[in-house]
Amino acid sequence: MGLPTLEFSDSYLDSPDFRERLQCHEIELERTNKFIKELIKDGSLLIQALRSEWAGRGPRWAEDTASFV
């Protein structure tokens, strides 16, 4: 299911049908915007968790790999 098309020429008429289609697009944009914000937040939390996890393991990993070579 896709969004109904918005035609620029229909905006001149400003019909109820055009306003309904425009509202569908606005709702979808709000939903997409919310999803992107949540995705950025989750990504930031993941990066933060990885940094704290590797902060303690980084020096040990460096020592292990140095002794391996």
C-alpha positions in Angstrom: 0.0 0.0 0.0 1.5 3.3 -1.1 0.6 6.9 -0.4 -1.8 8.7 -2.7 0.0 11.0 -5.1 0.2 14.7 -4.5 -0.1 16.8 -7.6 1.1 20.3 -7.5 -1.8 21.4 -9.8 -4.3 20.0 -7.3 -3.0 22.3 -4.6 -4.5 25.3 -6.5 -8.0 23.8 -6.1 -7.4 23.0 -2.4 -10.1 20.4 -2.6 -11.1 18.2 0.4 -9.7 15.2 -1.5 -6.3 17.0 -1.8 -6.3 17.9 1.9 -7.0 14.3 2.8 -4.1 13.1 0.6 -1.9 15.8 2.1 -2.9 14.6 5.6 -1.9 11.0 4.7 1.6 12.3 3.7 1.9 14.4 6.9 1.0 11.4 9.1 3.6 9.2 7.3 6.3 11.9 7.6 5.6 12.1 11.4 5.8 8.3 11.7 9.0 8.2 9.7 10.5 11.1 11.7 9.7 9.3 15.0 11.2 6.1 13.7 14.4 7.9 12.7 14.7 9.6 16.1 14.3 6.2 17.8 16.9 4.6 15.5 19.4 7.4 16.2 18.8 7.0 20.0 19.2 3.3 19.9 22.3 3.6 17.7 23.9 6.0 20.2 23.1 3.8 23.1 24.7 0.8 21.3 27.8 2.8 20.5 28.0 4.0 24.1 27.7 0.4 25.4 30.4 -0.8 23.0 32.7 1.9 24.0 32.3 1.1 27.7 32.7 -2.6 27.0 35.9 -2.1 25.0 37.3 0.5 27.4 38.2 -2.3 29.8 39.1 -4.9 27.3 41.1 -2.8 24.9 44.4 -2.8 26.8 44.1 -6.5 27.5 43.4 -7.2 23.8 46.4 -5.1 22.8 48.6 -7.1 25.2 47.3 -10.4 24.0 47.8 -9.5 20.4 51.3 -8.1 21.1 52.4 -11.3 22.8 51.0 -13.3 19.9 53.1 -11.6 17.3 
